C-alpha cells in the first residue's frame, strides 16, 4: 500500500487561527499540488478579495477599478486582492469562519462544470446542516452560490459565501460563514455582485456560538457532506488545536506581556541538574520550581500539566558521554579566534561532542540574542546588537580552515530587521560557495515574520537544504513559541519548496503532545513538500522554561520513523531521543539531495 492509498480517506482538519490571506493562499496552493485531503479552518485579518468574475469586469478608472466597489479603492479600510476562485468581490475578517477544503473531489471530468456544481452543492449541504443544528433554516437561491436564510421570504439574506476552484479534481478556496463579523465592512462593496439581497451573520440572527463550538460543528458536518471516511483533527476532546478560547482567535505575535519571563529581566531561572546515573525512565512528579504564571496559563489552555520535577533523573538513553577530542578542541579554538557563535554551545546541544569531533558544526548568524522568546530555547533574548556585516566572510573562512564537508547555518530571529536577517544568511551561503564550492550547506532559518521576499532571498543563494523547524504540534504552538505559528511555519516551508529547494523541518517531543498529534504534524509537513523531518526529545534548560511532560522511549522514536517513511511517504525521518535539527546534517542531506556542484 502506498502512502497516498493509506491516507486517501482521511480529512485532516486544522484550526489555524488568524492567518494572513496571502499566506493561506500560498499554503493552499502547495497542498493543492499534493494528494492529501485537508480542511483548513481559520480567520483572516480584514481583506477584500476579488474572484475571477470580478477581475474580468475590471474598469479603467484607477480609483474605482472594480464595478462592485461602493466606495473608492483608497477608502475601503482593508487591502483588496485578486484571487483565482470563482465569483466576485467579498470580504473576510475577524468573526468569520473561513474554510478551505483542499482535497481530491469525486467525479470523472477533472473539474468540469458538473463536477464543480456538485462540489459546491456538497459544501452548501454541510453548512445548511450546521445552521440546522443551531436552529436556523438555511437554503439556496437559484443561480447564486452560497447559503441563505429566509429564502422564501421577502428578505432573503446571505450568511455564507462559497467560491471554489476545481482543477484536475483537486479543490481550492471554499466558504466563509459569518458568525460575529462586523457587517459594516460589507457596506463598502456589493457582496458577490448581488445588488438586491442583504448579508447577515449568526450574531445578527440572534445565535450566540463561540468559535470552538462552530469549528466543531463545521468539522463534523463538512466531513460528512464531503463523503470523507473520517476526520483527523489532531486534537482531542479538550478543545481545538491551538484555540485561544478566551479571545476566539489565535494571533501569531503575542504582546510583550505575554512572552516568557526569562526574556523580560526575570533571569534565566534555576539550571536543570546534570544527568545522574539511572537504569530506567523517571516517573513524573510535582515540579520543585513553579512554572511561571503566563507560561503555566498557556500550558493549561493547551491541556498540559506541570510536568516533571526539575531534578528528575534522566533515563539511561538520555545520558551523553563527554568526548573532547582533537577536532572538538580545534573547532572550539577557531570559533573563538574568529568571534563566531555556534548554536551547538548557545543552545546547549547534547550532540556537541559528537558533531564537533566529526568536524561538523552549526554556526549561528546575526549575533547571540534572539527577538523571540520560545519556551524551550536557551538562546539569549535581550535586545540584539547591530548586524555584523563581516560575519559572512568570517564564517566562510572558518569553514575553509576547518576543512568541513558540510556546514549548517542557523540564525537567531531578528524581527528588528526589515528582512528578518535574510540578506546576511544569503551572503554567508554565497561566501562559502565562493571559497569552498563543494561544501554542502544547510540553512536553518526563522519564519522571517512571513516575509515572502526574505524566503526567496535565501533560496536564491542555493543552499542544499532549507530548514525551518515547526518545533511542536499545532495544539502546543502558543505555549511553546508564542511569537510564531503553525500555519506560518507550514507556509514558509511551502514557499521554499516552491522555489525548488529541498526542505527540512524538526519536531521536539516531550512537551505534552500525543503520538497521534506528532503523526498529524508529520503528515502536514509531507503535504507541503518537506523531504527531511527530525524528531528528538526535549531537554528543559532552566526552571523558567517549559517543563518536561514525559520521556519518549527509543522504540517510540523508531515507530515514528517507520510511520513517517512508510505510511506518510516522507523521504527521510531522523528520530531518536538525542536527535537535533543539525545532528548528522551532512549525511542526511546526501540521502535526499544530489552531490554539491563545484
Secondary structure, 3 states (H helix, E strand, C coil): CCHHHHHCCEEEEEEEEECCHHHHHHHHHHHHCCCCEEEEEEECCCEEEECHHHHHCCCCCHHHCCCCECCCHHHCCCEEEECCCCCCEEEECCCEEEEEEECECCCCCCCCHHHHHHHHHHHHHHHHHHHHHCCCCEEEECCEEEEEECCCCCCCEEEEEEEEEEECCEEEEEEEEECCCCHHHHHHECHHHCCCCEECCCCCCCCCCCHHHHHHHHHHHHHHHCCCCEEECCCCCCCCCCCCCCCCCCCCCCCHHHCCHHHCCCCCCCECCCCCCCCCCCCCCCCCCCCCHHHHHHHHHCCCCCCCCCCCCCCHHHCCCCCCCHHHHHHHHHHHHCCCEEHHHHCCCCCHHHHHHCCCCEEEECCCECCCCCCCCCCECCCCCCCCCCHHHHHHHHHHHHCCCEEEEEECCCCCCCCCCHHHHHHHHHHHHHHCCCCEEEEECCCHHHCHHHHHHHHHCCCCEEECCCECCHHHHHHHCCCCCHHHHHHHHHHHHHCCCEEEEEEEECCCCCHHHHHHHHHHHHHCCCCEEEEEECCCCECCCCCCCCCCCHHHHHHHHHHHHCCCCCCEEEECCCCCCCCCHHHHHHHHCCCCCC
